């Protein structure tokens, strides 16, 4: 079962993420002003979702086409024992514990502008990654 999180603010205007069987499980607005830098929005909308494993690749590609390329935005989800991290135009999929795979995602995150990517992609900052 796929389980993941997407920030509504990370989507390009007009972008759509349409994947058969994708289910929204929770919507929550949070003040994250203690964790963000200007000009990032201090109030964020967390969209938690789930889907069957068979749509993992389609979901990753749909997210890669929908995310903003500026500002270090990403979405992520787990599928079985793998972590999938998606940026605009880029997908990183690696097994839990695969340090080389994680390092590639962290390197891309840093280049994309994610503040402290090792923390984002290695800790339970917003959910179990």
N, C-alpha and C positions, 0 to 999 in steps of 0.2 A: 504494500500500500504506500503510495506517495503521500508525503506530508510536508507542507512547506509554508513559507511566508513571503508575501509580496507587499511592498509599501505602495499605496495608491499614488503617492507623490512621485514615484519613480517612473511612471508611465508617460510616454510622449503624448501630447495632445492629439486626439483622434485615433490613438492606437487601440487595438482590440486584442484580447487574449481569448480565443475561442477554441476549446479543446473538448471533444465529446467526453462526457463523464467527469469533467472537472467540477468539484463541489466546493462551495464556500462553506467553511465550518465555523468561522468567527470573524467578526469585524470589530475592531477596537481603535478608538482615538486615544493617543497618549501624548502627554507633554514630555518631550525628550530634550528639552533645552539644556539640560546639564551635560548632554552627550554630543551635541552638534556644534558646528562652527558656522559663522555667517558665510554665505547668505542662505544656508540650508533652513528649511522650515522647522520650527521648534515644535509644532504640533503635527503628528503623523498619524496616518490611517493604516493600521496593520490589517491585512487580509490574509487569514489563514485558510489553507485549502488542502484538499486531498483528492486523490484519484487512484485508479487502478494502475499497477506498474506498467502495463502495456502501452500507456500513453506518455511515458517519461520522455522519450526523444521528441515527440511532437510538442509536448509542453515546453521543453527546453528551447526548441527552435521558435515557438510562438513568443515566448518571453524575450528571447534574444532580439527579435524584430520589433518588440514593443517598448523596451526600456530606453530611457534617455541616455544619450552617450556622454553628456556632460555631467560632472558633479559626483562621479564615483558611485552611481546607483547600481544595485545588483539585486537579484532575487535568488533564493536558494530553496532546495528541497532535498529530502532523503527519499531514496527508493531502495528497498532491501537494505543491504549494508553499504550503500554508496551515498556519497554526498554530491549533489549537483549544484554548482554555482554558476549563475547566468548573468552576463553583462550584455550591454548592447553589442550585438554582433559576435559574441564569444561565449562558448559553453565549456565548462571544466567539470569533468565527472571522474571521481576517484573513490576508491574504497576507503572506509574508515581505517585510519592507521597508515595509509599510504603517504608518507612524508614527501616524497618526490611529487606526487600529484597535487598535494596541498600546496607545496612550494610554488608550483606553476600558477595555481590560482591566486596565491598571495602576490606573486610578482606582477600578474596582470592587474590585480586590484590596485596595487601601488601605482602602476602606470596610469590607471583609469581615474585616480584621484581619491580612492577610498582612504579616509583618515585611519591610520593604525590598522592596516589590513590583517596583520597577524592576529590581532585581538578579535576582529570581526569574524575571521574564518577559522578560529581555533578555540573559541570560548563560547559559553552559553550566553552571549550578550543579549540576544533577543529571543532565542529559542534553541533547542538542542540541535546543534550543527554537527 
